[in-house]
Structure formats: structure tokens, C-alpha cells
Amino acid sequence: MTTPQPSDARDRLVQVRSEIAKAVVGQDAAVTGLVIALLCQGHVLVEGVPGVAKTLLVRALAASLDLRMTRIQFTPDLMPGDVTGSLVYDARTAEFSFRPGPVFTNLLLADEINRTPPKTQASLLEAMEERQVSADAVTRPLPEPFMVIATQNPVEYEGTYPLPEAQLDRFLLKLVLPLPQRHEEVEVLHRHAGSFNPRDLAGAGLRPVAGVADLAAARAEVRAVEVAPEVLGYIVDVVRMTRTSPSVSLGVSPRGATALLAAARAWAWLSGRPFVTPDDVKALAVPALRHRLQLRPEAELEGVTSESIIGTVLGSVPVPR
């Protein structure tokens, strides 16, 4: 068995999780998921009721990595040009020039993305997949790194536009932020009763502990993590079984299989191992796959969930030894 090697980049990325904890109480799984997505150059869909620190979490991530963050509040009247940018007439030169939109950033927080019509939602497709924006027959690259973190409220459906399958499939992970446990909620109140100001992260002691160079080095190390043919076959078997479930009308696509592989690789690297195990695949299966399943209406009425289907699949597919 290969001995884990020390890594300065890993130490710094692990420290990012500790740094975020200075501002966000709990939500360890979500913090880890965001770090994994950054390592995989992926995007994240975050779901949670209002008030569980979704925005604060993203701001803390940007501050701990010294990255530029931009927030867009998605509304029914938001236009695609409000996201990507648009051509603006300059009277001095009598020419049109491109004014970049808020998508030209490192971390884009697409707040309540399902409150804007599909036309505006689709304006992010090229940015998420190709990491570029095309306007007036000119292609403009986005900054590196670039990640979309989109949020949506799971309890309000009035005036919302569900994300189409093609867009959901472009998110590496879907993270669900639960309500805090009692001791965590007590700690939140304790901080607020003191001097904590969620709008002043520097005052909370948050500081950059890693940078773009560390992230690039970490990504190179993640790509070097070994994956045995048996583990690759295990991922494929898990994905293929979701397509045969009687409760599913649309199973996980091949893009979902590559997402699960990438996430498992990053998790193995964060854990200090230079190889992926079946347990790594199991650990990331739910966040990597749950948003890629389309359930049959009758299954939803019976209370079947994507998470329960994935759990059944993981319990059925033979694990390689």
C-alpha cells in the first residue's frame, strides 16, 4: 500500500475549513463539499431554508482563500445581460463596448437561482461548462478559479422556476444545509451576544490561509490520485443501477459518473490517501448524484426521495475488495 505523502497544499486547504468555522457554526459537510468542488473545478447547488448561513458560508470561503466573490440576487425581472454583461454605447467614441457582468469573478453566488425565468438561468450554462462568455461574436474567458454557488429555498415554490435537468447536471454537488442542532444554535447566539458581526469577517478573525497558487497545486495533486479499475467499475455500476430503478424516470448521466469520480478523488486526497476506495465513492454518492435523478410522479407521492434511491443502490451494488 502506498504511504500517504505530506502536502503543504493539503494542509492549507484543510486549514480553510478551520478558518470558515470562525464565522459559520457547524455545516461541516457543506464546508467540505465546497472545498471539494473547488478542487474539482466544479459548481455547487446549495439548498436550505432561510437563515442557515448560506450566504455567510460563501463569503467566509472567499475570505479564507483571498478570492473575489460576487453575489447576484436572482429575481423574475433579471435579464441574461444582467448576469453575463452587455454591449454599451459610448457616445465619445460612437462605438459599442462590452461591459462585463458580475459573472466575471472567482466565486459567483447565484442567490435563489430558481426565482428567475429559464432564459436567465440559461445565461449561466456557457459560463459553467466552458468557463467563458460569448457576446457580439466575441468569446471572453472567465477568471481562474471560477465557481458558481447557487442557492435555492426548498420550502417556497410560489413564483419559482425549477431548474431544468440540463442545468442541474452541470452542478458537481448538491449540498443540503440542515437546521443547526441545539448546541450549535446556542453557540450562534453566544457569538451574536458577543462582538460577532457577520458583515465584518475580518473582525471575526477570518484571514486568507490559502491562495490561487495553493489551489492550483492542490488540483494537480488531486489529479494524481490513483483509481483502480475495480473502483471505476464500481462507480459505473452504481450509476447504471439508478437508471433501472422503477421509481426513476431519468437516471444519472455519464456526466454524473465523472462527477462522482472527481469528488471521490478529491475526498481521498483531503483524507491523505493517494488512492480512491469504495468508501470514498459511497461518501460522495448522495451529494454528487441526488440532483441528477428525476423521480416518477407516483414515486414522489409515495414519499420516495433521491437519497433513499441512492441508498438502496449502494446497498445493492457489490463492493469491490
Phi, psi and omega in degrees: 000138181289135179279131178301137181259143177295150182214122176296321180297319179295317179302319181290320179292325175293324179294331177302318180297321178291325182292319180298328181297343176292336181249327185245124178271128180072211180056035182298321181296320179292319178299314179297320179298320178295319178295318178299317180297320177298319180295329183265002185056042181249180181240160188229137171256122183249127180240133179183154179292161179301142174092013179255021171075034179296310181293318179299323180299315181291319178298320179292323177297314180298319181292323182285341179250002180056047179249154177279133180237138176232139180246132174243125174273108183283127182228164181300334183262008178290134181256156179306320180295337176291342181262308187270336186113169184207167177278132182237134181281129178256110183295333182291321182258353183057035180227160174269137176232154183274126176256111183300143177270180182294350178292342179278079183206183176269308178244115179257114176270106178267089188283127182053058186298334182277010175264359180249149183298160182306325180300319179282323174303319183293342180295343180270349186301310181296319180298319183287322185272313186259350182057047179204165177231130179252128178210134180055044178062019178239132179260127182240122181289148177272160180299159177239127001283162177220129179215135174264127174242104184259140178245153172210151182267124185280352186251343181254121179244350178292124178074024179247161180234103182306140180293134177292158183302322182298325180280320177302322183293343181273354175272127179298314184226151167243117182254133178251121181268114181279165171294146183292154173287169187301313183294330177289320180293325175297319179294322177300313180294323178300318180293317181290330176290339177271228185253009184291129176236111184298344178270357180232081183291328178296321178294336177277001178092007180285134180215158178293127178245356177206162182223190183298320180296319178296320180295319178297318179295319179296318180298321178296321179290323178297319180295340180272354179294130185279144176230116181291151178304326180295323179289321176300316178296324179296316178300315180297318180296320178298312182295316182294327180291332177296333182283343182258000180294133180293344180271356188247131175266336177217116182273189183287135181278169174303329176298326177295324178295318179292327178294316179297320177299312182298316181294319178296322178298313180296320179294320177299317179296316178298330180278357177087018179249138179272018179212157181263137176250162174303329178295326175297319179297315180298320183296328184256359185298314183294305180296333182275339188241338191298328181277358182261357180263133174250115185275152174288144182305320182293328178291320178297321179295331179276000178088011177288139178238162177299321181297320180292324178295315180297321178298319178296318179298313180298330178281346184258327184283128179300135181270127179292148179251000000 
